[in-house]
Amino acid sequence: MSVPSSILDLIGNTPMLRLKSFDTGPCTLLLKLECQNPGGSIKDRIGRSMIEAAEREGKINPGATLVEATAGNTGLGLALVAASKGYKLILVIPDKMSGEKLSHLRALGASIIMTRSDVGKGHPQYYQDLAERIASETVGAYYINQFNNPANPLAHELTTGPEIWEQTEHKLDAVVCGVGSGGTITGLSRYFASVAPDVEIVLADPEGSVLAEYIRTKKIGTAGSWLVEGIGEDFIPAIADLSRVKRAYSISDAEAFTTVRALLKQEGVLAGSSTGTLLAAALRYCREQTQPKTVVTLACDTGSKYLSKVYNDFWMADQGLGGRTSAGDLRDFISRPFREGAVVAVNPNDPLTVTYARMRLYDVSQLPVMEGDKLVGIVDEGDLLLAVRRSDSAFDRPVREVMTANVRTIDHRASLDDLMAILDSGLVAVVSDADGFHGIITRIDVLNSLRKEHRRKKDRA
């Protein structure tokens, strides 16, 4: 029995799964499970490749500080390798990365600098420009620069491509992948150009990215916004060789998230948001074919890092992706409707320990107090603090002793101005009327709704 002596020895040689529950037309669709790399993503491959190339070239010494800009899993791959080899790592990250990824990075010892995700190249807060500047100002630091590092695509040319070719027994017609830095699509394109030039390279791109339109028109348009992490760009990365890509699909966030959630429910594969983009594009490609083909796409990373996002129904609803029908009144602002069983509440006889635990668990500062379907009060963190600040034994008191029973409510047919008057007074809006209790509205609920409308207007423009 051969047992690896380093976690880095487990990178690569990931399994492949034949998908059977999706409509793939006349095609066989295979999913390479890059989510089973030790760091949870395909980026483990380039993390090791880029650091070891720098070692061979004498660009870094023991204990060196590495700096990189990452909007996805490259940071995790680098952090895994850096921790294993004893390097310090500084990562500059746009502010749309999931909380699970950030926690994972910090646990691996990476230092994180958060920056804006809504600015482009040339802006001082653009993540790549900021990372390059930090590297230049840090004594002895080495800038990894995945977007210009030849060891990035080389990792896929030497490992990912050959693995796919062997796993398909040299019977392959197309590979569907996305572009973040461009390493995967470039490495695979180069490998198959040498061993099987008839294999088609297909691009899966989030709506809002400029890459799919570039494939179709050879023009770089204006980038929009998207929620999928790790793929899509507002420029053409320097190492991205797209010359063999003849077909590209633009996939909306809604389609990507719906598809990756279906992958978990129907095939048992817990994958990340970019996998939804790739799989949706692969399914479109397969259904367009008239002859049987073997098609491979990638489960780029594990979905365990997206449980608070893609796999969270409330987050999906907050982004306007939950499929909820608009009521055309104040009920549209309620993020957790009571009639959908989504309200987090307490019973008047529950102890304050239960109230505190639920506030912490659901990251809320107030809870409705319910007796069956009837709203009898509301309790917020101020009530809780006032009750327990002089004696921790007060945590055992029942909620009914500290809740506000005289609740100010608002009819769901009231105006936005009426709603804002309540919020401006420092209260939450309790939507309850002759039709019953509907839920509560907070300032962040209104902000989420206004942000969704702003995004829709920008997308239409």
ZIUR-V184211 format. One record per backbone hydrogen bond with DSSP energy under -1.0 kcal/mol. CO is the residue of the C=O (numbers start at 1). NH is the residue of the N-H. Records with the same first field share a line. If there is no record, write none. Layout:
CO: NH  NH
This chain:
6: 9
7: 10
8: 11
15: 33
17: 31
24: 27
28: 295
29: 19
30: 297
31: 17
32: 34  299
33: 36
34: 37
37: 40
40: 302
41: 44
42: 45
43: 47
44: 48
45: 49
46: 50
47: 51
48: 52
49: 53
50: 54
51: 55
52: 56
53: 57
54: 59
55: 58
61: 64
64: 88
65: 142
66: 90
67: 144
68: 92
73: 77
74: 78
75: 79
76: 80
77: 81
78: 82
79: 83
80: 84
81: 85
82: 86  87
88: 66
89: 111
90: 68
91: 113
92: 70
93: 115
94: 96  97
98: 102
99: 103
100: 104
101: 105
102: 106
103: 107
104: 108
105: 110
106: 109
111: 91
113: 93
115: 95
120: 123
123: 126
126: 130
127: 131
128: 132
129: 133
130: 134
131: 135
132: 136
133: 137
138: 141
142: 67
145: 148
147: 239
149: 152
150: 154
151: 155
153: 157
154: 158
155: 159
156: 161
159: 163
160: 164
161: 165
162: 166
163: 167
164: 168
165: 170
166: 169
168: 171
173: 200
174: 296
175: 202
177: 204
179: 232
182: 186
183: 187
184: 188
185: 189
186: 190
187: 191
188: 192
189: 193
190: 194
191: 195
192: 196
196: 199
200: 175
202: 177
203: 249
205: 251
206: 209
208: 224
210: 214
211: 215
212: 216
213: 217
214: 218
233: 210
237: 240
242: 245
247: 203
249: 205
251: 207
252: 256
253: 257
254: 258
255: 259
256: 260
257: 261
258: 262
259: 263
260: 264
261: 265
262: 266
263: 267  269
264: 268
270: 303
273: 277
274: 278
275: 279
276: 280
277: 281
278: 282
279: 283
280: 284
281: 285
282: 286
283: 287
284: 288
286: 289
293: 28
294: 173  174
295: 30
296: 176
297: 32
298: 300
300: 42
301: 272
303: 306
306: 309  311
309: 312
312: 316
313: 317
314: 318
315: 319
316: 321
317: 320
329: 332
330: 333
331: 334
337: 342
338: 341
346: 370
347: 350
348: 400
350: 399
351: 354  355
352: 356
353: 357
354: 358
355: 359
356: 360
357: 361
358: 362
359: 364
365: 381
367: 379
368: 346
369: 376  377
371: 374
374: 371
377: 369
378: 404
379: 367
380: 384
381: 385
382: 386
383: 387
384: 388
385: 389
391: 394
392: 395
393: 396
394: 397
395: 353
397: 352
398: 401
399: 402  403
404: 378
405: 407
410: 432
411: 414
412: 330
415: 419
416: 420
417: 421
418: 422
419: 423
420: 424
422: 427
423: 426
429: 441
430: 410  432
431: 438  439
433: 436
436: 433
438: 338
439: 431
441: 429
442: 446
443: 447
444: 448
445: 449
446: 450
447: 451
448: 452
449: 453
450: 454
451: 455
452: 456
453: 457
454: 458
455: 459
456: 460
457: 461
